[in-house]
């Protein structure tokens, strides 16, 4: 293994480790994740420190319990004096980026400040789809494709919950595109995304 390997950190909500074939689920078909696991590291003996998303993220981004990060509920920002893993990697010479729903700060009004002091050179924030949250990168990506939230999601979340948006406009597609762009653009030094 290289001294400073590239690190692709995939975080999902409400996913147990055993929902992947390579980790024991004989019913799931997850060939790409299986290949990642075969060539990388899987956290299959990890514990969620909080059932609520913002404190849980604060915990895995700092390596500390939610009670010590002072982010104990949704709607609370991770305090700016907390050192996040992205900052640690940036200080070690990594080019750092992120795409997706990370909640580094409160997103209750649909706006999240970029925490560039945390070492992120590329910051593509999103959250669950909302028509009035036009500042997140996913909504802007939809607009770049000539689509609005209402067109993709039918004006409410009911169809989204039942069958999801078309794959070409799905939030996961956007996140995957941003990831591939980041990897292709960063070949000179190790990266963390």
C-alpha positions in Angstrom: 0.0 0.0 0.0 1.3 3.5 -0.8 2.5 5.6 2.1 -0.3 8.1 1.4 -3.1 6.2 -0.3 -6.1 7.9 -1.9 -9.1 7.6 0.3 -12.7 7.4 -0.9 -15.0 7.5 2.1 -18.6 6.5 1.3 -21.1 7.3 3.9 -24.7 6.3 3.7 -27.7 6.8 5.9 -29.5 3.9 7.6 -27.3 1.2 6.0 -26.1 -1.7 8.0 -22.8 -3.3 7.0 -24.5 -6.5 6.2 -26.6 -5.0 3.3 -23.7 -5.7 1.0 -23.0 -9.1 -0.5 -19.3 -9.1 0.2 -20.2 -8.6 3.9 -22.6 -11.5 4.2 -25.9 -10.6 2.5 -26.5 -13.4 -0.1 -29.7 -11.6 -1.4 -28.1 -8.3 -2.3 -26.4 -7.6 -5.6 -23.7 -5.1 -4.9 -20.8 -5.8 -7.4 -19.2 -2.3 -7.2 -19.3 -2.1 -3.5 -18.1 -5.7 -3.3 -15.1 -4.7 -5.5 -14.3 -1.7 -3.2 -14.4 -3.9 -0.2 -12.1 -6.5 -1.9 -9.6 -3.8 -2.7 -10.0 -1.5 0.3 -11.2 -1.3 3.9 -14.7 -1.8 5.2 -15.9 -0.7 8.6 -17.9 -3.8 9.5 -17.4 -3.6 13.3 -18.4 0.1 13.8 -21.1 1.5 16.0 -23.3 4.5 15.4 -22.8 6.9 18.3 -26.2 8.7 17.8 -29.4 7.7 16.0 -29.8 11.3 14.9 -27.9 12.3 11.7 -26.1 15.5 12.7 -24.6 14.2 16.0 -23.7 11.0 14.2 -21.8 12.8 11.5 -20.1 15.1 14.1 -18.9 11.9 15.8 -17.4 10.2 12.8 -16.0 13.4 11.4 -14.2 14.2 14.7 -13.6 10.7 16.2 -15.3 11.9 19.4 -18.6 11.3 21.1 -21.5 13.7 20.2 -21.6 14.9 23.8 -18.0 16.1 23.6 -18.5 17.7 20.1 -21.4 19.7 21.5 -23.5 18.7 18.4 -26.3 16.7 20.1 -29.3 17.1 17.9 -30.3 18.0 14.3 -30.3 21.7 13.6 -27.0 22.2 15.6 -23.8 23.0 13.7 -20.6 21.2 14.5 -18.8 23.9 16.5 -16.1 25.7 14.5 -13.4 24.8 17.0 -13.9 21.0 16.4 -11.2 19.6 14.1 -12.7 17.5 11.4 -11.0 14.6 9.6 -10.8 16.6 6.4 -8.6 19.2 8.1 -6.3 16.4 9.4 -5.9 15.0 5.9 -5.4 18.4 4.4 -2.7 19.2 7.0 -1.0 15.9 6.0 -0.8 17.0 2.3 -4.0 15.6 0.9 -6.3 17.4 -1.5 -9.7 17.1 0.2 -13.2 17.3 -1.2 -16.7 16.3 -0.5 -20.1 15.8 -2.2 -23.4 15.0 -0.7 -25.3 15.4 2.5 -22.7 15.9 5.2 -24.2 18.5 7.6 -21.1 20.3 8.7 -23.4 23.1 9.7 -27.1 23.4 10.4 -29.2 23.2 7.3 -32.6 24.1 8.7 -32.9 27.1 6.4 -31.4 25.4 3.3 -28.1 27.2 3.6 -24.9 25.7 4.7 -21.7 27.6 4.9 -18.7 26.0 3.3 -16.2 25.1 6.0 -13.1 25.7 3.9 -11.0 26.0 7.1 -11.7 22.3 7.5 -9.4 21.6 4.6 -12.0 21.0 1.8 -10.8 22.3 -1.6 -13.9 21.0 -3.3 -17.2 21.4 -1.5 -20.4 20.3 -3.1 -23.1 20.4 -0.5 -26.6 18.9 -0.8 -29.4 17.7 1.4 -32.6 15.9 0.8 -34.4 17.5 -2.1 -36.3 20.7 -1.2 -37.8 23.1 -3.8 -36.9 26.2 -1.8 -33.3 25.2 -1.1 -31.8 26.6 -4.3 -28.3 27.2 -2.9 -27.3 23.6 -2.6 -25.2 22.1 -5.3 -27.6 19.3 -6.2 -30.4 21.8 -7.0 -28.0 23.8 -9.0 -26.9 20.6 -10.9 -30.6 19.9 -11.7 -31.0 23.5 -13.0 -27.9 23.0 -15.2 -29.7 20.0 -16.8 -32.8 22.2 -17.4 -34.8 20.6 -14.6 -36.4 22.0 -11.5 -37.1 20.1 -8.3 -40.8 20.2 -9.0 -40.3 18.5 -12.4 -38.0 15.8 -11.0 -40.0 15.0 -7.9 -43.5 15.8 -9.1 -44.0 18.8 -6.8 -44.1 16.7 -3.6 -42.2 13.8 -2.1 -44.9 11.2 -2.4 -43.8 9.9 -5.8 -40.2 10.1 -4.7 -40.8 7.9 -1.7 -42.8 5.4 -3.8 -40.5 5.0 -6.8 -37.7 7.6 -6.7 -36.8 10.2 -9.3 -35.5 9.1 -12.7 -31.9 7.7 -12.4 -30.4 10.4 -14.6 -31.6 13.1 -12.1 -31.1 11.2 -8.9 -29.1 12.8 -6.1 -26.8 9.7 -6.1 -26.1 10.2 -9.8 -25.1 13.8 -9.1 -22.9 12.7 -6.2 -21.2 10.0 -8.3 -20.5 12.5 -11.1 -18.9 14.9 -8.6 -16.8 12.1 -7.2 -15.5 11.0 -10.6 -14.7 14.6 -11.6 -12.8 15.0 -8.3 -10.8 11.8 -8.8 -9.9 12.6 -12.4 -8.8 16.1 -11.6 -6.6 15.1 -8.7 -3.8 12.9 -9.9 -0.8 14.8 -8.6 -1.1 14.2 -4.8 -3.1 12.0 -2.5 -6.7 12.8 -2.1 -9.5 12.3 0.4 -13.1 12.5 -0.8 
